[in-house]
């Protein structure tokens, strides 16, 4: 849903950290899809489904501004199949994010260190 300014009204009410994480996951999935499915203009159906699933999970995250990175979260909300797919995407795209989207990558690394599980 978009407002008159073209902004997604569903994400307007989300905490800025969650919005940034949504942007990060979209960029990661795009990097992965372009490299593995060879379409420069749009996500393939499989990657679009994964992106929609990931964004929905982030929108519904009960922790909001206190959210840890997903890898450090005590509540794993992805089903097994989607979790396996997103791990594959992150393993491929994570290192490449430093080249393609360095600000998002560094912000994510800082968030990950800030919310690290004890032990």
RACOR-V75801 format. One record per residue. N is the residue number from 1. PSI is psi in radians with two decimals (999 if undefined). OMEGA is omega in whole degrees, 0 to 359 (* if undefined). Layout:
N,PSI,OMEGA ; N,PSI,OMEGA
This chain:
1,2.30,181 ; 2,2.56,174 ; 3,-3.08,184 ; 4,-0.35,178 ; 5,0.04,179 ; 6,0.10,180 ; 7,2.57,177 ; 8,1.95,185 ; 9,-0.41,178 ; 10,-0.62,183 ; 11,-0.21,180 ; 12,-0.62,185 ; 13,-0.06,179 ; 14,2.65,177 ; 15,2.58,185 ; 16,-0.58,179 ; 17,-0.71,178 ; 18,-0.72,178 ; 19,-0.72,179 ; 20,-0.70,179 ; 21,-0.62,176 ; 22,-0.76,179 ; 23,-0.72,180 ; 24,-0.82,182 ; 25,-0.61,177 ; 26,-0.77,179 ; 27,-0.70,180 ; 28,-0.76,180 ; 29,-0.68,178 ; 30,-0.79,178 ; 31,-0.81,181 ; 32,-0.84,184 ; 33,-0.77,179 ; 34,-0.66,181 ; 35,-0.58,186 ; 36,-0.40,185 ; 37,0.01,168 ; 38,0.56,175 ; 39,2.04,183 ; 40,-0.28,188 ; 41,-0.57,185 ; 42,2.80,176 ; 43,2.55,173 ; 44,2.95,182 ; 45,-0.77,182 ; 46,-0.79,180 ; 47,-0.59,177 ; 48,-0.70,178 ; 49,-0.74,178 ; 50,-0.75,179 ; 51,-0.80,179 ; 52,-0.73,179 ; 53,-0.83,181 ; 54,-0.76,180 ; 55,-0.67,178 ; 56,-0.70,178 ; 57,-0.75,179 ; 58,-0.71,179 ; 59,-0.57,184 ; 60,0.12,182 ; 61,2.18,182 ; 62,-0.19,185 ; 63,-0.32,177 ; 64,-2.07,185 ; 65,-0.31,177 ; 66,0.20,184 ; 67,2.34,171 ; 68,3.06,171 ; 69,2.69,184 ; 70,-0.65,181 ; 71,-0.38,179 ; 72,0.07,184 ; 73,2.50,177 ; 74,-0.38,181 ; 75,1.90,179 ; 76,1.88,189 ; 77,-0.07,179 ; 78,2.48,172 ; 79,2.88,188 ; 80,-0.76,182 ; 81,-0.83,181 ; 82,-0.62,178 ; 83,-0.74,178 ; 84,-0.73,180 ; 85,-0.74,183 ; 86,-0.57,176 ; 87,-0.74,178 ; 88,-0.79,179 ; 89,-0.81,183 ; 90,-0.65,178 ; 91,-0.66,178 ; 92,-0.88,190 ; 93,-0.51,184 ; 94,-1.00,179 ; 95,-0.55,181 ; 96,-0.33,179 ; 97,-0.56,179 ; 98,-0.55,178 ; 99,-0.75,187 ; 100,-0.60,183 ; 101,1.18,188 ; 102,-0.64,181 ; 103,-0.76,178 ; 104,-0.69,181 ; 105,-0.81,180 ; 106,-0.73,178 ; 107,-0.72,180 ; 108,-0.73,179 ; 109,-0.69,177 ; 110,-0.78,178 ; 111,-0.71,182 ; 112,-0.74,179 ; 113,-0.66,182 ; 114,-0.52,185 ; 115,0.37,183 ; 116,2.42,176 ; 117,2.44,177 ; 118,2.56,173 ; 119,999,*
